[in-house]
Amino acid sequence: MSLSPVKSEILAAMLLLDKPERATQIAKEVGKEFPSVMMHIIGLTRMGYTASPEKGVYALTEKGKEALGITEINSENAKALLADMPQGRAFHFYAGLGKPLSLQARGLKDFCDKIPQINSESIGFHTSRGDFESWFKAIGDVELAKKVALLKEKKMGEEALRSRLTEIVKARCIELSTLAGHVISP
């Protein structure tokens, strides 16, 4: 069954929020009126795309992620995503066209460690071009690619974008480390 554009938009907002959230916050994230969003969330919950872990709070389910084209990651996939990759698959940071920063990330864990060192101008450059989402997709992390694509649509300032991207990538590294059975500090 195909979801309406509004329901898909609500699921996408919940993916980007990345934690159980009140319907009012979800409505704010989507930019729609609360009563309409609440009605759709109730429908999504009945269909199994969202769940309510506690009264008034809603979270995206695996079925909801699948509706967004995101498949579940297992322990082996998580380990592979966190591992160092060959030089040819590294992400190379640039300040702009033809302006390399001489910094590269050779895996998601390395990317997570390097992102705080990257200036906000470079973050804006790569985000606007879709470089981050393309690299995340190329290394096999469709969920992170989708989150970054959704973040790009938010049209925020470079520093706010940098801060939010850092949060999203760090949270993803922690989630994958837990799945892989590794310990990582926040």
Backbone as CSV, one residue per row, in Angstrom:
resi,resn,N_x,N_y,N_z,CA_x,CA_y,CA_z,C_x,C_y,C_z
1,MET,0.845,-1.184,0.000,0.000,0.000,0.000,0.888,1.244,0.000
2,SER,0.516,2.183,-0.817,1.263,3.435,-0.943,0.761,4.451,0.083
3,LEU,1.689,5.158,0.698,1.326,6.177,1.684,1.106,7.517,1.004
4,SER,0.248,8.326,1.597,0.015,9.676,1.077,1.286,10.506,1.249
5,PRO,1.439,11.560,0.462,2.619,12.417,0.609,2.769,12.984,2.026
6,VAL,1.662,13.321,2.673,1.740,13.878,4.031,2.234,12.824,5.009
7,LYS,1.718,11.604,4.891,2.169,10.532,5.784,3.658,10.245,5.561
8,SER,4.083,10.234,4.308,5.510,10.024,4.007,6.360,11.148,4.588
9,GLU,5.860,12.363,4.507,6.569,13.522,5.064,6.689,13.410,6.585
10,ILE,5.643,12.918,7.227,5.668,12.731,8.685,6.689,11.656,9.054
11,LEU,6.699,10.545,8.320,7.691,9.495,8.584,9.107,10.028,8.397
12,ALA,9.323,10.821,7.356,10.650,11.397,7.098,11.068,12.320,8.239
13,ALA,10.136,13.127,8.736,10.447,14.022,9.859,10.802,13.217,11.101
14,MET,10.082,12.122,11.320,10.365,11.277,12.481,11.730,10.608,12.348
15,LEU,12.104,10.240,11.134,13.433,9.669,10.903,14.509,10.687,11.259
16,LEU,14.313,11.912,10.838,15.294,12.964,11.097,15.357,13.319,12.584
17,LEU,14.210,13.279,13.268,14.204,13.546,14.712,14.973,12.458,15.454
18,ASP,14.905,11.219,14.938,15.741,10.106,15.402,15.518,9.671,16.846
19,LYS,14.375,10.026,17.419,14.056,9.561,18.774,12.554,9.700,18.976
20,PRO,12.006,8.984,19.949,10.576,9.164,20.234,10.296,10.631,20.568
21,GLU,9.209,11.136,20.023,8.923,12.572,20.170,7.422,12.803,20.292
22,ARG,7.062,13.915,20.916,5.654,14.317,21.034,5.131,14.742,19.667
23,ALA,3.837,14.551,19.473,3.205,14.895,18.194,3.350,16.385,17.887
24,THR,3.369,17.222,18.915,3.529,18.666,18.681,4.888,18.965,18.058
25,GLN,5.920,18.278,18.515,7.265,18.475,17.957,7.341,17.938,16.530
26,ILE,6.677,16.820,16.290,6.654,16.252,14.938,5.950,17.226,13.994
27,ALA,4.828,17.799,14.444,4.090,18.781,13.631,4.973,19.984,13.319
28,LYS,5.721,20.435,14.316,6.628,21.574,14.122,7.699,21.229,13.085
29,GLU,8.251,20.029,13.188,9.294,19.575,12.258,8.760,19.482,10.823
30,VAL,7.513,19.030,10.690,6.892,18.883,9.371,6.422,20.229,8.833
31,GLY,6.116,21.163,9.757,5.627,22.475,9.332,4.151,22.467,8.981
32,LYS,3.405,21.596,9.658,1.960,21.499,9.431,1.233,21.663,10.762
33,GLU,-0.065,21.918,10.668,-0.886,22.110,11.866,-0.961,20.820,12.680
34,PHE,-0.966,20.973,14.009,-0.980,19.830,14.916,-2.161,18.882,14.687
35,PRO,-3.415,19.373,14.589,-4.532,18.418,14.451,-4.390,17.493,13.235
36,SER,-3.946,18.040,12.124,-3.764,17.242,10.910,-2.659,16.204,11.107
37,VAL,-1.543,16.629,11.675,-0.418,15.716,11.904,-0.823,14.622,12.888
38,MET,-1.542,14.993,13.939,-1.975,14.008,14.933,-2.870,12.954,14.286
39,MET,-3.787,13.394,13.432,-4.678,12.461,12.734,-3.852,11.465,11.898
40,HIS,-2.856,11.970,11.194,-2.014,11.094,10.374,-1.166,10.161,11.238
41,ILE,-0.666,10.654,12.360,0.139,9.803,13.251,-0.709,8.656,13.793
42,ILE,-1.957,8.943,14.148,-2.854,7.882,14.629,-3.017,6.815,13.539
43,GLY,-3.231,7.259,12.306,-3.349,6.318,11.192,-2.071,5.527,10.972
44,LEU,-0.933,6.205,11.039,0.363,5.529,10.867,0.602,4.504,11.974
45,THR,0.158,4.823,13.184,0.309,3.899,14.309,-0.576,2.673,14.099
46,ARG,-1.799,2.886,13.660,-2.707,1.756,13.383,-2.147,0.844,12.294
47,MET,-1.448,1.428,11.332,-0.869,0.644,10.232,0.489,0.036,10.596
48,GLY,1.034,0.385,11.770,2.299,-0.193,12.217,3.548,0.551,11.788
49,TYR,3.399,1.727,11.178,4.557,2.510,10.741,5.182,3.313,11.878
50,THR,4.363,3.625,12.873,4.850,4.306,14.075,4.314,3.553,15.281
51,ALA,4.899,3.819,16.430,4.453,3.210,17.682,4.499,4.272,18.762
52,SER,3.777,4.013,19.835,3.764,4.944,20.957,4.360,4.249,22.178
53,PRO,5.669,4.444,22.416,6.316,3.781,23.552,5.796,4.270,24.901
54,GLU,5.246,5.482,24.925,4.591,6.006,26.124,3.527,6.998,25.674
55,LYS,2.605,7.290,26.549,1.468,8.137,26.197,1.929,9.480,25.624
56,GLY,1.430,9.791,24.426,1.708,11.082,23.798,3.037,11.185,23.071
57,VAL,3.801,10.101,23.050,5.119,10.092,22.401,5.093,9.035,21.290
58,TYR,5.677,9.382,20.144,5.626,8.492,18.983,7.023,8.273,18.408
59,ALA,7.227,7.057,17.908,8.526,6.692,17.330,8.300,5.937,16.028
60,LEU,9.262,6.025,15.162,9.252,5.319,13.887,9.556,3.846,14.141
61,THR,8.830,2.948,13.502,9.091,1.509,13.626,9.952,1.048,12.441
62,GLU,10.382,-0.204,12.490,11.134,-0.766,11.355,10.277,-0.737,10.089
63,LYS,8.971,-0.996,10.240,8.066,-0.935,9.089,8.019,0.490,8.522
64,GLY,8.053,1.481,9.405,8.079,2.878,8.969,9.358,3.196,8.212
65,LYS,10.484,2.666,8.704,11.761,2.867,8.007,11.739,2.183,6.644
66,GLU,11.160,0.989,6.589,11.059,0.271,5.313,10.243,1.068,4.301
67,ALA,9.189,1.744,4.775,8.356,2.564,3.884,9.158,3.717,3.283
68,LEU,10.223,4.125,3.976,11.103,5.190,3.482,12.260,4.630,2.648
69,GLY,12.267,3.311,2.451,13.311,2.681,1.638,14.552,2.308,2.421
70,ILE,14.424,2.219,3.742,15.573,1.918,4.597,15.456,0.481,5.103
71,THR,16.501,-0.303,4.875,16.501,-1.683,5.343,17.230,-1.780,6.680
72,GLU,16.894,-2.814,7.409,17.492,-3.019,8.725,18.962,-3.418,8.581
73,ILE,19.779,-2.928,9.495,21.218,-3.220,9.495,21.485,-4.276,10.568
74,ASN,22.259,-5.297,10.220,22.620,-6.303,11.216,24.027,-6.032,11.752
75,SER,24.480,-6.884,12.644,25.781,-6.709,13.298,26.934,-6.672,12.292
76,GLU,26.906,-7.564,11.319,27.984,-7.611,10.320,28.013,-6.346,9.466
77,ASN,26.824,-5.875,9.056,26.752,-4.629,8.278,27.299,-3.463,9.098
78,ALA,26.929,-3.427,10.377,27.378,-2.342,11.256,28.902,-2.345,11.374
79,LYS,29.490,-3.528,11.554,30.954,-3.629,11.644,31.616,-3.131,10.364
80,ALA,31.055,-3.515,9.226,31.620,-3.101,7.932,31.534,-1.587,7.754
81,LEU,30.437,-0.988,8.183,30.276,0.462,8.053,31.261,1.234,8.927
82,LEU,31.595,0.665,10.076,32.503,1.344,11.006,33.979,1.098,10.691
83,ALA,34.257,0.076,9.897,35.648,-0.294,9.589,36.309,0.722,8.659
84,ASP,37.646,0.755,8.720,38.399,1.580,7.773,38.228,1.003,6.372
85,MET,38.156,1.900,5.416,37.970,1.505,4.019,39.232,1.813,3.235
86,PRO,39.362,1.196,2.068,40.524,1.487,1.225,40.559,2.968,0.824
87,GLN,41.732,3.450,0.522,41.941,4.848,0.131,40.968,5.292,-0.963
88,GLY,40.696,4.427,-1.911,39.825,4.755,-3.033,38.372,5.009,-2.656
89,ARG,37.973,4.570,-1.465,36.589,4.779,-1.021,36.489,5.876,0.033
90,ALA,37.584,6.541,0.333,37.601,7.600,1.356,36.802,8.818,0.893
91,PHE,36.283,9.564,1.873,35.611,10.833,1.570,36.650,11.938,1.708
92,HIS,36.793,12.759,0.684,37.759,13.860,0.686,37.011,15.173,0.887
93,PHE,37.408,15.908,1.910,36.749,17.176,2.233,37.327,18.323,1.407
94,TYR,36.447,19.204,0.978,36.812,20.395,0.204,36.151,21.617,0.824
95,ALA,36.791,22.773,0.683,36.189,24.046,1.100,35.293,24.576,-0.017
96,GLY,35.561,24.172,-1.241,34.808,24.588,-2.424,35.396,23.876,-3.630
97,LEU,34.909,24.196,-4.799,35.429,23.570,-6.019,36.921,23.847,-6.173
98,GLY,37.699,22.781,-6.322,39.141,22.927,-6.500,39.885,23.386,-5.261
99,LYS,39.244,23.308,-4.083,39.869,23.747,-2.827,39.887,22.604,-1.810
100,PRO,40.764,21.605,-2.005,40.819,20.484,-1.061,41.322,20.930,0.311
101,LEU,40.822,20.269,1.346,41.238,20.593,2.717,42.339,19.671,3.229
102,SER,42.794,18.733,2.436,43.811,17.758,2.857,43.340,16.929,4.046
103,LEU,42.041,16.729,4.140,41.447,15.861,5.161,40.567,14.855,4.449
104,GLN,40.628,13.628,4.931,39.776,12.596,4.358,39.271,11.686,5.461
105,ALA,38.142,11.035,5.200,37.572,10.065,6.136,37.557,8.716,5.435
106,ARG,38.138,7.713,6.091,38.257,6.388,5.471,37.237,5.407,6.013
107,GLY,36.152,5.931,6.531,35.063,5.108,7.052,34.153,5.981,7.889
108,LEU,33.056,5.419,8.305,32.074,6.197,9.057,32.609,6.636,10.417
109,LYS,33.327,5.756,11.095,33.913,6.115,12.397,34.917,7.246,12.216
110,ASP,35.740,7.146,11.195,36.723,8.188,10.894,36.007,9.494,10.535
111,PHE,34.924,9.396,9.768,34.131,10.576,9.403,33.595,11.240,10.672
112,CYS,33.092,10.421,11.580,32.554,10.913,12.854,33.629,11.656,13.653
113,ASP,34.834,11.138,13.639,35.944,11.781,14.357,36.402,13.075,13.678
114,LYS,36.325,13.123,12.352,36.842,14.284,11.610,35.842,15.436,11.490
115,ILE,34.561,15.143,11.529,33.548,16.172,11.253,33.678,17.403,12.162
116,PRO,34.067,17.273,13.443,34.225,18.487,14.256,35.370,19.394,13.780
117,GLN,36.331,18.843,13.038,37.471,19.628,12.547,37.162,20.382,11.253
118,ILE,36.056,20.054,10.628,35.721,20.624,9.321,34.972,21.937,9.514
119,ASN,35.374,22.968,8.788,34.700,24.260,8.944,33.296,24.214,8.347
120,SER,32.445,25.112,8.831,31.040,25.110,8.426,30.861,25.417,6.939
121,GLU,31.782,26.168,6.353,31.714,26.466,4.915,31.832,25.171,4.099
122,SER,32.744,24.307,4.506,32.931,23.032,3.824,31.696,22.144,3.995
123,ILE,31.130,22.146,5.192,29.918,21.360,5.453,28.801,21.826,4.520
124,GLY,28.631,23.143,4.423,27.609,23.706,3.540,27.849,23.333,2.083
125,PHE,29.107,23.406,1.660,29.480,23.064,0.283,29.091,21.618,-0.042
126,HIS,29.529,20.685,0.815,29.264,19.266,0.554,27.783,18.922,0.675
127,THR,27.102,19.532,1.623,25.677,19.240,1.804,24.871,19.724,0.610
128,SER,25.151,20.931,0.152,24.383,21.490,-0.971,24.546,20.662,-2.248
129,ARG,25.699,20.042,-2.408,25.962,19.223,-3.602,25.484,17.777,-3.442
130,GLY,25.115,17.386,-2.215,24.699,16.007,-1.977,25.867,15.048,-1.828
131,ASP,27.072,15.590,-1.571,28.269,14.745,-1.469,28.197,13.768,-0.299
132,PHE,27.768,14.260,0.870,27.710,13.388,2.050,26.727,12.245,1.824
133,GLU,25.517,12.591,1.392,24.509,11.544,1.202,24.960,10.527,0.147
134,SER,25.622,10.991,-0.912,26.122,10.068,-1.951,27.172,9.123,-1.380
135,TRP,28.082,9.657,-0.557,29.130,8.814,0.022,28.534,7.822,1.014
136,PHE,27.607,8.292,1.862,26.981,7.374,2.825,26.270,6.235,2.090
137,LYS,25.585,6.572,1.015,24.893,5.554,0.217,25.914,4.605,-0.414
138,ALA,27.012,5.148,-0.927,28.044,4.330,-1.587,28.703,3.350,-0.625
139,ILE,28.850,3.734,0.637,29.468,2.818,1.602,28.443,1.874,2.221
140,GLY,27.160,2.075,1.901,26.130,1.137,2.339,25.227,1.602,3.461
141,ASP,25.325,2.857,3.876,24.454,3.341,4.952,23.324,4.196,4.365
142,VAL,22.288,3.516,3.906,21.146,4.176,3.274,20.406,5.061,4.276
143,GLU,20.311,4.609,5.523,19.601,5.391,6.541,20.283,6.735,6.780
144,LEU,21.575,6.724,6.943,22.301,7.976,7.165,22.215,8.871,5.926
145,ALA,22.283,8.281,4.754,22.145,9.054,3.510,20.786,9.745,3.461
146,LYS,19.744,9.026,3.849,18.384,9.590,3.840,18.271,10.732,4.849
147,LYS,18.848,10.560,6.027,18.793,11.614,7.049,19.494,12.879,6.568
148,VAL,20.640,12.719,5.931,21.385,13.882,5.437,20.629,14.554,4.289
149,ALA,19.986,13.756,3.443,19.172,14.328,2.359,18.018,15.144,2.938
150,LEU,17.398,14.630,3.995,16.301,15.357,4.651,16.816,16.621,5.325
151,LEU,18.003,16.533,5.908,18.617,17.687,6.563,18.887,18.793,5.546
152,LYS,19.320,18.412,4.360,19.611,19.379,3.299,18.367,20.197,2.953
153,GLU,17.206,19.573,3.012,15.947,20.252,2.689,15.554,21.300,3.725
154,LYS,16.156,21.258,4.899,15.783,22.158,5.999,16.225,23.600,5.777
155,LYS,17.142,23.837,4.875,17.605,25.201,4.561,18.028,25.964,5.824
156,MET,19.024,25.463,6.509,19.526,26.130,7.716,20.882,26.756,7.448
157,GLY,21.302,27.626,8.332,22.604,28.262,8.216,23.723,27.237,8.330
158,GLU,24.912,27.609,7.868,26.030,26.660,7.833,26.419,26.141,9.209
159,GLU,26.439,27.005,10.217,26.834,26.555,11.555,25.775,25.639,12.165
160,ALA,24.492,25.981,11.986,23.406,25.122,12.475,23.434,23.777,11.743
161,LEU,23.712,23.820,10.459,23.814,22.607,9.648,24.959,21.731,10.143
162,ARG,26.083,22.341,10.392,27.260,21.612,10.889,26.955,20.932,12.220
163,SER,26.315,21.673,13.122,25.963,21.147,14.437,24.997,19.965,14.321
164,ARG,23.965,20.125,13.514,22.955,19.068,13.350,23.554,17.853,12.640
165,LEU,24.386,18.076,11.632,25.038,16.969,10.930,25.931,16.186,11.894
166,THR,26.671,16.907,12.727,27.534,16.259,13.716,26.704,15.392,14.654
167,GLU,25.580,15.917,15.145,24.684,15.147,16.029,24.207,13.873,15.348
168,ILE,23.739,14.013,14.112,23.177,12.878,13.374,24.239,11.806,13.131
169,VAL,25.426,12.212,12.713,26.489,11.249,12.407,26.978,10.573,13.688
170,LYS,27.150,11.344,14.758,27.598,10.743,16.031,26.570,9.753,16.556
171,ALA,25.283,10.131,16.498,24.222,9.223,16.955,24.230,7.939,16.127
172,ARG,24.455,8.069,14.831,24.492,6.895,13.959,25.694,6.017,14.284
173,CYS,26.846,6.622,14.545,28.041,5.848,14.914,27.815,5.088,16.217
174,ILE,27.174,5.734,17.176,26.877,5.072,18.452,25.911,3.914,18.228
175,GLU,24.868,4.150,17.434,23.890,3.099,17.131,24.564,1.905,16.447
176,LEU,25.399,2.173,15.448,26.087,1.096,14.736,27.089,0.380,15.635
177,SER,27.771,1.123,16.498,28.728,0.511,17.429,28.019,-0.440,18.381
178,THR,26.852,-0.036,18.839,26.057,-0.895,19.716,25.654,-2.168,18.970
179,LEU,25.188,-2.013,17.744,24.815,-3.173,16.919,26.007,-4.091,16.671
180,ALA,27.174,-3.493,16.478,28.390,-4.261,16.189,29.001,-4.873,17.446
181,GLY,28.503,-4.465,18.606,29.045,-4.970,19.862,30.278,-4.232,20.330
182,HIS,30.526,-3.036,19.789,31.659,-2.201,20.194,31.194,-1.186,21.222
183,VAL,32.147,-0.670,21.975,31.847,0.410,22.913,32.398,1.693,22.312
184,ILE,31.566,2.718,22.271,31.980,4.019,21.733,31.474,5.089,22.684
185,SER,32.277,6.103,22.911,31.841,7.182,23.803,31.155,8.269,22.985
186,PRO,30.090,8.888,23.557,29.337,9.916,22.824,30.087,11.164,22.530
